[in-house]
Amino acid sequence: MYKEKSNLKSFQVFATFGLIPLLVFGIVVLIPFFSGLFLSLTNWNGSLDGKIEFIGIGNYISAVRDPAFWGSLGKTFYYVFFVMILTNTSAFLFGLLVTSGMKGQNFYRAGYFTPNLIGGVILGYIWQFIFSRVFVYFGTKTGIPFFEISWLTQPHAALWALIIVGVWQNAGYMMLIYIAGFVGIDKSLIEAARMDGASPLQMLQKIKIPMMVPAFTITLFLTLRKAFMVYDVNLSLTKGGPYNTTELISMHVYNEAFLNQNMGPGQAKAFLLFVLVAVIAVAQVAVLKKKEVDAI
């Protein structure tokens, strides 16, 4: 009798704290995921009264053969590479600066983090004004050719404008993770190195960076995911232009599925993107987790 009551109480606790989140996870994540996987095997055009015919892996074959898909994916890799490097370099330096004991460091922490609080769509429109009006005005007044023409009208410069905005938005958030990493370093290690005559650069190389590997694992994973999935800033800042030179993969998938009403091919491309990002993210985490063990 006592065992039955104990099991009932355990189930009630699970139902209260575990069953509801699992139910929400199933409704919000699992059902849409498997529904999308099914639609990727059909020729559905998105119409509610349209016929759905099972065509197997035809959409995946079409996606692999689509040069626009690979072109968009190539631009996305370019964007992800530079956003990851510049975001984490900036965030690391900011974190190092605001944990150095400098005067007013809490103010600088808040200032660096503020861009992350601005929504992606609003952020895109703000920077659209900066690139199209502020920079151009500055260029015409100073005579600097680099700023006389809006970056958003130049194919290569427009992609770099997108990169700059991505770094500006995400660096503050990643900085918080680096701050937690710096604060978590055992102070006795720093004091011992200082007493042994180690310079600040030597302490950074031999103590701080090895002890920060767990923070690198988290920040690189988050930056990778956010960079691959960026859509809102891409939409509001460049809309994929000029001439589709800044149409990143998320926008390409959205346009294929909803604007062109090719829901099946769009879902196939979305699933290929999911697999690609998952493989890269798992590989990145696995490599850095090994580095964590080596550092310890």
C-alpha positions as CSV (number, residue, x, y, z in Angstrom):
1,M,0.0,0.0,0.0
2,Y,2.8,2.4,1.0
3,K,4.7,1.5,-2.3
4,E,1.6,2.3,-4.4
5,K,1.2,5.7,-2.7
6,S,4.9,6.4,-3.2
7,N,4.6,5.5,-6.9
8,L,1.5,7.7,-7.2
9,K,3.2,10.6,-5.6
10,S,6.2,10.2,-7.9
11,F,4.0,10.2,-10.9
12,Q,2.2,13.3,-9.7
13,V,5.5,15.1,-9.3
14,F,6.6,14.0,-12.7
15,A,3.3,15.0,-14.3
16,T,3.6,18.5,-12.6
17,F,7.2,19.2,-13.5
18,G,8.0,16.9,-16.4
19,L,4.9,15.8,-18.3
20,I,3.7,19.3,-19.2
21,P,7.1,20.4,-20.6
22,L,7.4,17.2,-22.5
23,L,3.9,17.7,-23.9
24,V,4.8,21.3,-25.0
25,F,8.0,20.1,-26.5
26,G,6.2,17.4,-28.5
27,I,3.6,19.9,-29.8
28,V,6.0,22.8,-30.5
29,V,9.1,20.8,-31.8
30,L,8.5,17.1,-32.5
31,I,5.1,17.3,-34.4
32,P,6.2,20.2,-36.7
33,F,9.6,18.4,-37.3
34,F,8.1,15.1,-38.4
35,S,5.3,16.9,-40.3
36,G,7.9,18.9,-42.2
37,L,9.9,15.7,-42.8
38,F,6.8,14.1,-44.3
39,L,6.0,17.2,-46.5
40,S,9.6,17.1,-47.8
41,L,8.7,13.8,-49.5
42,T,5.6,15.2,-51.2
43,N,4.8,17.7,-54.0
44,W,2.5,19.9,-51.8
45,N,2.5,23.5,-52.9
46,G,1.2,25.0,-49.7
47,S,-2.4,25.3,-50.8
48,L,-5.0,24.0,-48.3
49,D,-7.1,22.6,-51.1
50,G,-4.1,21.2,-53.1
51,K,-3.5,17.5,-53.5
52,I,-0.6,16.0,-51.6
53,E,1.2,13.3,-53.6
54,F,4.1,11.2,-52.2
55,I,7.2,11.6,-54.5
56,G,9.9,10.1,-52.2
57,I,13.3,11.8,-52.3
58,G,12.6,13.7,-55.5
59,N,12.7,17.0,-53.6
60,Y,16.1,16.2,-52.1
61,I,17.5,15.4,-55.5
62,S,16.2,18.7,-56.9
63,A,17.6,20.6,-53.9
64,V,21.1,19.0,-54.4
65,R,20.9,19.9,-58.1
66,D,19.7,23.5,-57.5
67,P,22.6,26.0,-58.1
68,A,20.7,28.7,-56.2
69,F,20.7,26.5,-53.1
70,W,24.4,25.9,-53.2
71,G,25.0,29.6,-54.0
72,S,23.0,30.7,-51.0
73,L,24.7,28.0,-48.8
74,G,28.1,29.3,-50.0
75,K,27.3,32.9,-49.0
76,T,26.0,31.5,-45.6
77,F,29.3,29.7,-44.9
78,Y,31.2,33.0,-45.7
79,Y,28.9,34.9,-43.4
80,V,29.1,32.2,-40.6
81,F,32.9,32.0,-40.8
82,F,33.5,35.8,-40.3
83,V,30.7,36.3,-37.8
84,M,32.0,33.4,-35.6
85,I,35.6,34.8,-35.7
86,L,34.8,38.5,-35.2
87,T,32.0,38.0,-32.7
88,N,34.0,35.7,-30.4
89,T,37.2,37.8,-30.7
90,S,35.3,41.0,-29.8
91,A,33.3,39.3,-27.0
92,F,36.5,37.8,-25.5
93,L,38.3,41.1,-25.6
94,F,35.2,42.9,-24.1
95,G,35.0,40.2,-21.4
96,L,38.7,40.5,-20.6
97,L,38.4,44.3,-20.5
98,V,35.3,44.5,-18.1
99,T,36.8,42.0,-15.7
100,S,40.1,43.7,-15.4
101,G,39.0,45.9,-12.5
102,M,38.8,49.1,-14.7
103,K,36.8,52.0,-13.5
104,G,33.2,51.9,-14.6
105,Q,33.3,48.4,-15.9
106,N,29.7,47.7,-15.0
107,F,28.7,50.6,-17.2
108,Y,30.6,49.2,-20.1
109,R,29.1,45.7,-19.5
110,A,25.6,47.2,-19.9
111,G,26.7,49.2,-22.9
112,Y,28.2,46.3,-24.8
113,F,25.2,44.1,-24.0
114,T,22.5,46.6,-25.1
115,P,22.6,45.8,-28.9
116,N,21.5,42.2,-28.0
117,L,18.2,43.6,-26.5
118,I,17.2,45.2,-29.8
119,G,15.0,43.0,-32.0
120,G,16.5,41.8,-35.3
121,V,14.0,43.5,-37.5
122,I,14.4,46.9,-35.8
123,L,18.1,46.4,-35.7
124,G,18.1,45.9,-39.5
125,Y,16.2,49.1,-40.1
126,I,18.4,51.1,-37.8
127,W,21.6,49.9,-39.6
128,Q,19.9,50.4,-43.0
129,F,19.6,54.0,-42.1
130,I,23.2,54.1,-41.0
131,F,24.6,52.5,-44.1
132,S,22.4,54.4,-46.5
133,R,22.3,57.8,-45.0
134,V,24.9,58.4,-42.2
135,F,27.8,56.7,-44.0
136,V,26.9,58.3,-47.3
137,Y,26.6,61.7,-45.7
138,F,30.0,61.2,-44.0
139,G,31.6,60.1,-47.2
140,T,30.3,63.1,-49.3
141,K,31.5,65.5,-46.6
142,T,34.9,64.0,-46.2
143,G,35.5,62.9,-49.7
144,I,36.2,59.3,-48.7
145,P,35.2,57.1,-51.7
146,F,34.7,54.1,-49.5
147,F,31.7,55.7,-47.8
148,E,30.3,57.8,-50.7
149,I,28.1,55.0,-52.0
150,S,25.8,53.0,-49.8
151,W,27.2,49.6,-48.9
152,L,23.8,48.1,-49.3
153,T,23.8,48.7,-53.1
154,Q,27.2,47.0,-53.6
155,P,27.1,43.2,-53.7
156,H,30.3,42.4,-51.8
157,A,30.0,45.3,-49.4
158,A,26.3,44.5,-48.6
159,L,27.3,41.0,-47.3
160,W,30.0,42.7,-45.1
161,A,27.3,45.1,-43.8
162,L,25.3,42.1,-42.8
163,I,28.4,40.6,-41.1
164,I,29.0,43.8,-39.2
165,V,25.5,44.0,-37.9
166,G,25.6,40.3,-36.8
167,V,28.8,40.9,-34.9
168,W,27.4,44.1,-33.3
169,Q,24.3,42.4,-32.2
170,N,25.8,39.1,-30.8
171,A,29.1,40.2,-29.3
172,G,27.5,41.6,-26.1
173,Y,25.6,38.4,-25.4
174,M,28.7,36.2,-25.9
175,M,30.6,38.6,-23.7
176,L,28.5,37.6,-20.7
177,I,29.5,34.0,-21.1
178,Y,33.2,35.0,-21.3
179,I,32.7,37.2,-18.2
180,A,31.3,34.1,-16.3
181,G,34.4,32.2,-17.5
182,F,36.9,34.8,-16.4
183,V,35.1,35.2,-13.0
184,G,35.2,31.4,-12.5
185,I,39.0,31.1,-12.8
186,D,40.6,30.3,-9.5
187,K,42.2,33.5,-8.2
188,S,45.0,31.5,-6.5
189,L,46.3,30.5,-9.9
190,I,46.5,34.1,-11.0
191,E,48.2,35.2,-7.7
192,A,50.7,32.3,-7.9
193,A,51.6,33.2,-11.5
194,R,52.0,36.9,-10.6
195,M,54.3,36.0,-7.7
196,D,56.4,33.8,-10.1
197,G,56.8,36.9,-12.3
198,A,54.5,36.0,-15.1
199,S,53.5,38.9,-17.4
200,P,49.8,39.6,-18.1
201,L,50.2,38.2,-21.6
202,Q,51.8,35.0,-20.2
203,M,49.0,34.6,-17.7
204,L,46.5,35.1,-20.5
205,Q,48.1,32.4,-22.7
206,K,49.0,29.9,-20.0
207,I,46.2,30.2,-17.5
208,K,43.2,32.2,-18.7
209,I,42.7,30.9,-22.2
210,P,43.1,27.1,-21.2
211,M,40.6,27.6,-18.4
212,M,38.2,29.4,-20.7
213,V,37.7,26.4,-23.1
214,P,34.3,25.5,-21.6
215,A,33.2,29.1,-22.4
216,F,34.6,28.7,-26.0
217,T,32.5,25.6,-26.4
218,I,29.3,27.4,-25.5
219,T,29.9,30.6,-27.4
220,L,31.1,28.9,-30.6
221,F,28.0,26.6,-30.5
222,L,25.6,29.5,-30.0
223,T,27.3,31.7,-32.5
224,L,27.3,28.9,-35.1
225,R,23.6,28.3,-34.6
226,K,22.5,31.9,-34.6
227,A,24.6,32.7,-37.7
228,F,23.3,29.8,-39.7
229,M,19.7,30.5,-38.8
230,V,19.8,34.3,-39.2
231,Y,16.7,35.6,-41.1
232,D,15.2,38.7,-39.4
233,V,18.3,41.0,-39.9
234,N,18.8,39.6,-43.4
235,L,15.2,40.5,-44.3
236,S,15.1,44.0,-42.8
237,L,18.6,45.1,-43.8
238,T,19.1,43.8,-47.3
239,K,16.1,41.7,-48.2
240,G,18.6,39.4,-50.0
241,G,19.8,42.1,-52.4
242,P,21.4,43.5,-54.3
243,Y,20.8,40.8,-57.0
244,N,20.3,38.0,-54.3
245,T,24.0,38.4,-53.3
246,T,23.0,38.5,-49.6
247,E,20.2,35.9,-49.7
248,L,21.4,33.6,-46.9
249,I,20.2,30.0,-46.6
250,S,17.3,30.7,-44.2
251,M,15.9,33.3,-46.5
252,H,16.4,31.1,-49.5
253,V,14.5,28.3,-47.8
254,Y,11.7,30.7,-46.7
255,N,11.4,32.1,-50.2
256,E,11.3,28.7,-51.8
257,A,8.6,27.4,-49.4
258,F,6.3,30.4,-48.9
259,L,6.9,32.9,-51.7
260,N,7.4,30.5,-54.5
261,Q,4.8,28.1,-52.9
262,N,7.1,25.1,-53.3
263,M,6.5,23.7,-49.8
264,G,7.9,20.2,-50.5
265,P,11.2,21.4,-52.0
266,G,11.4,24.1,-49.3
267,Q,11.0,21.6,-46.6
268,A,13.6,19.3,-48.2
269,K,16.1,22.2,-48.2
270,A,15.2,23.0,-44.6
271,F,15.9,19.5,-43.5
272,L,19.2,19.4,-45.4
273,L,20.1,22.6,-43.6
274,F,19.2,21.0,-40.3
275,V,21.4,18.0,-40.9
276,L,24.3,20.2,-42.0
277,V,24.1,22.5,-38.9
278,A,23.6,19.5,-36.6
279,V,26.7,17.7,-38.0
280,I,28.9,20.9,-37.8
281,A,27.7,21.8,-34.3
282,V,28.2,18.2,-32.9
283,A,31.7,18.1,-34.4
284,Q,32.6,21.5,-32.9
285,V,31.3,20.5,-29.5
286,A,33.1,17.2,-29.6
287,V,36.4,18.7,-30.5
288,L,36.2,21.4,-27.8
289,K,35.0,19.0,-25.2
290,K,38.2,17.0,-25.7
291,K,40.1,20.3,-25.3
292,E,38.3,20.8,-22.0
293,V,39.6,17.5,-20.7
294,D,43.1,18.3,-22.0
295,A,43.0,21.7,-20.2
296,I,41.9,20.1,-16.9
